[in-house]
Amino acid sequence: MKTNVEMNKKVKDTLDAASSIQEVKVSPFFKENVMHQIRNASEDVQDVTGTWFTPKLQLATLVCVVVLNILAFNNLKETSYEEGLSNFAESYGLVTSTESTILN
């Protein structure tokens, strides 16, 4: 029951604090100044993101993608189907052992 009394006291204190809030006097140019700062900040962000799409960066990205594709294609040619299948079977434990044991 003690916690209920404490909770009621906290609720009463909160409501008393909310009722004591008074109106704030704001400068008539406050909204205009804030909107001006927001516009300036958004222009700065657009300038920074614009540098990510320069032709140099696009060309470098294209070269990297082409080189990676060529390397992957060459690696794919080097491995045969049988090697890939045996690697897959070994990875998942699907291979039966053909080695003779000492007991046989």
PEZIDA-V12271 format. One record per residue. PHI is phi as a letter, one per 30 degrees, with the letter a starting at -180 (999 if undefined). OMEGA is omega in radians with two decimals (none if undefined). Layout:
{{PHI & OMEGA} {PHI & OMEGA}}
//
This chain:
{{999 & -3.14} {d & 3.14} {d & 3.12} {d & 3.11} {d & 3.11} {d & 3.14} {d & 3.11} {d & 3.11} {d & 3.12} {d & 3.12} {d & 3.13} {d & 3.11} {d & 3.13} {d & 3.13} {d & 3.09} {d & 3.12} {d & -3.14} {d & -3.12} {d & -3.13} {d & 3.13} {d & -3.12} {c & 3.14} {d & -3.12} {c & 3.10} {d & -3.08} {c & 3.09} {d & -3.14} {d & -3.12} {c & -3.10} {d & -3.11} {d & -3.13} {d & 3.13} {d & 3.13} {d & 3.13} {d & 3.10} {d & 3.12} {d & 3.12} {d & 3.12} {d & 3.12} {d & 3.14} {d & -3.13} {d & 3.09} {d & 3.11} {d & 3.13} {d & 3.13} {d & 3.11} {d & -3.12} {d & -3.13} {d & 3.11} {d & -3.13} {d & 3.14} {d & -3.05} {c & 3.10} {d & 3.14} {e & 3.12} {d & -3.14} {d & 3.11} {d & 3.13} {d & 3.12} {d & 3.10} {d & 3.12} {d & 3.13} {d & 3.12} {d & -3.13} {d & -3.13} {d & 3.14} {d & 3.12} {d & 3.11} {d & 3.13} {d & 3.11} {d & 3.14} {d & 3.14} {d & 3.10} {d & 3.10} {d & 3.12} {d & 3.12} {d & -3.06} {d & -3.13} {d & 3.14} {c & -3.13} {d & -3.11} {d & 3.11} {d & 3.14} {d & 3.13} {d & 3.13} {d & 3.08} {d & 3.12} {d & -3.12} {d & 3.11} {d & -3.13} {d & -3.09} {c & 3.06} {i & -3.12} {c & -3.07} {c & 3.02} {c & -3.07} {d & 3.12} {c & -3.14} {d & 3.11} {d & -3.13} {c & -3.12} {d & -3.07} {d & -3.10} {d & none}}
//
